[in-house]
Amino acid sequence: MSTLFAADREDQVVRLAISDLVGSGHAAELVDRPDRNPSRSDGLTVDAELSVDGERWALNAMTLRWRPALEGSVAKLEARLEKEFRAQLQALTISSQLTSPLDRSIQARQQ
């Protein structure tokens, strides 16, 4: 995956997260992109720092190309997250996007 592709994907995920929060009735906005801000001196290296209803949130996005063989791994990950972080998960939204028009347009540019 090229750096351009990864940055475009990350930007899309951050926009979708903010849009989902706003659509759920929260006041949400992008504060900073710590991993892209070389002047950042506090050590925060997440993909995005958000303000959500006045609280600071850190957002780290991970995307992967979906393959049917991943289903077992995803089920194991969800079970582990549920076991380890049950209370916190009740307040989290975990989403996955398998394909999108942006995927196709980015792939077309790379070819």
C-alpha contacts under 8 A as a table, 3 or more apart, distances in Angstrom:
res1	aa1	res2	aa2	distance
1	M	5	F	6.33
1	M	6	A	6.60
2	S	5	F	5.15
2	S	6	A	6.23
3	T	6	A	5.05
3	T	7	A	6.05
4	L	7	A	5.17
4	L	8	D	6.08
5	F	8	D	5.15
5	F	9	R	6.09
5	F	106	I	6.79
6	A	9	R	5.10
6	A	10	E	6.05
7	A	10	E	5.06
7	A	11	D	6.08
8	D	11	D	5.13
8	D	12	Q	6.22
9	R	12	Q	5.07
9	R	13	V	6.24
9	R	63	T	7.91
10	E	13	V	5.10
10	E	14	V	6.22
10	E	47	D	7.52
10	E	61	A	6.61
11	D	14	V	5.21
11	D	15	R	6.21
12	Q	15	R	5.15
12	Q	16	L	6.11
13	V	16	L	5.06
13	V	17	A	6.11
13	V	61	A	6.84
14	V	17	A	5.15
14	V	18	I	6.29
14	V	48	A	7.05
14	V	59	L	7.79
14	V	61	A	7.70
15	R	18	I	5.25
15	R	19	S	6.05
16	L	19	S	4.98
16	L	20	D	5.98
17	A	20	D	5.11
17	A	21	L	6.21
18	I	21	L	5.12
18	I	22	V	6.15
18	I	28	A	5.96
18	I	29	E	6.47
18	I	30	L	7.59
19	S	22	V	5.14
19	S	23	G	5.93
20	D	23	G	4.95
20	D	24	S	6.14
21	L	24	S	5.06
21	L	25	G	6.63
21	L	26	H	5.43
21	L	27	A	7.39
21	L	28	A	6.33
21	L	52	V	7.94
22	V	25	G	5.19
22	V	26	H	4.84
22	V	27	A	5.84
22	V	28	A	5.91
23	G	26	H	7.22
26	H	52	V	6.56
26	H	53	D	5.97
27	A	51	S	7.72
27	A	52	V	5.59
27	A	53	D	4.97
27	A	54	G	7.69
28	A	50	L	6.80
28	A	51	S	5.49
28	A	52	V	4.41
28	A	53	D	6.38
29	E	50	L	5.65
29	E	51	S	5.40
29	E	52	V	6.78
30	L	33	R	7.97
30	L	48	A	7.08
30	L	49	E	6.26
30	L	50	L	4.63
30	L	51	S	6.43
31	V	48	A	7.53
31	V	49	E	5.38
31	V	50	L	5.08
31	V	51	S	6.27
32	D	37	N	7.78
32	D	48	A	5.92
32	D	49	E	5.14
32	D	50	L	7.09
33	R	36	R	5.45
33	R	37	N	6.12
33	R	46	V	7.42
33	R	47	D	5.75
33	R	48	A	4.54
33	R	49	E	6.15
34	P	37	N	5.00
34	P	38	P	7.77
34	P	40	R	6.44
34	P	44	L	6.10
34	P	45	T	5.19
34	P	46	V	5.91
34	P	47	D	6.32
34	P	48	A	6.21
34	P	49	E	6.93
35	D	38	P	7.62
35	D	44	L	7.52
35	D	45	T	4.60
35	D	46	V	5.69
35	D	47	D	5.59
35	D	48	A	7.58
36	R	47	D	7.85
37	N	40	R	5.63
40	R	43	G	7.05
40	R	44	L	7.58
41	S	44	L	7.88
46	V	49	E	7.22
46	V	58	A	6.37
46	V	59	L	6.15
46	V	60	N	5.25
47	D	58	A	7.69
47	D	59	L	5.88
47	D	60	N	4.96
47	D	61	A	6.62
48	A	58	A	5.99
48	A	59	L	5.07
48	A	60	N	6.65
49	E	56	R	6.83
49	E	57	W	5.73
49	E	58	A	4.74
49	E	59	L	6.16
50	L	56	R	5.71
50	L	57	W	5.00
50	L	58	A	6.29
50	L	59	L	7.31
51	S	54	G	5.60
51	S	55	E	5.43
51	S	56	R	4.74
51	S	57	W	6.08
52	V	55	E	5.17
52	V	56	R	6.35
52	V	57	W	6.70
65	R	98	L	7.77
66	W	70	L	6.85
66	W	98	L	6.47
67	R	70	L	5.53
67	R	71	E	7.73
68	P	71	E	5.78
69	A	72	G	6.68
69	A	73	S	7.78
70	L	73	S	5.10
70	L	74	V	6.09
71	E	74	V	5.11
71	E	75	A	6.20
72	G	75	A	5.15
72	G	76	K	6.28
73	S	76	K	5.09
73	S	77	L	6.14
74	V	77	L	5.02
74	V	78	E	6.09
75	A	78	E	5.17
75	A	79	A	6.17
76	K	79	A	5.13
76	K	80	R	6.16
77	L	80	R	5.10
77	L	81	L	6.08
78	E	81	L	5.10
78	E	82	E	6.02
79	A	82	E	5.07
79	A	83	K	6.16
80	R	83	K	5.08
80	R	84	E	6.04
81	L	84	E	5.20
81	L	85	F	5.50
81	L	86	R	7.11
81	L	89	L	7.72
82	E	85	F	5.50
82	E	86	R	4.79
82	E	89	L	6.97
83	K	86	R	5.89
85	F	88	Q	5.37
85	F	89	L	5.90
86	R	89	L	5.23
86	R	90	Q	6.59
87	A	90	Q	5.49
87	A	91	A	7.42
88	Q	91	A	5.58
88	Q	92	L	6.63
89	L	92	L	4.84
89	L	93	T	7.51
97	Q	100	S	7.37
99	T	103	D	6.35
100	S	103	D	5.23
100	S	104	R	6.90
101	P	104	R	5.28
101	P	105	S	6.35
102	L	105	S	5.08
102	L	106	I	6.02
103	D	106	I	5.34
103	D	107	Q	6.10
104	R	107	Q	5.10
104	R	108	A	6.05
105	S	108	A	5.09
105	S	109	R	6.37
106	I	109	R	5.20
106	I	110	Q	6.41
107	Q	110	Q	5.12
107	Q	111	Q	6.50
108	A	111	Q	5.39
